[in-house]
Amino acid sequence: RIYALADKSRAFDCFPLHPTALALNDYFLRPNYLLTSFHTVSIQPGAPEQNIHTDDGLIALPRPRPLMGVVRNLLAHV
């Protein structure tokens, strides 16, 4: 796995502003949401699968929580 591609090259700056990504954020998140992180994972052939999990350990709200973020694979086969 190669994490945080956006931190490695300015070539990835366009992806958080991609019309599909913005449309999904507009649909799923509350108005005036703030993009605070853009994280990319490139999974290479043969890499083990991850179990279904949450990445919300730092959110200090009781469950069930409102939707805090979305994940979208914009480049499924690139």
Secondary structure, 3 states (H helix, E strand, C coil): CEECHHHCCHHHCCHHHCHHHHHHHHHHCCCCCCCCCCCCEECCCCCCCCCCCCCCCCCCCCCCCCCCCCCCCCCCCC
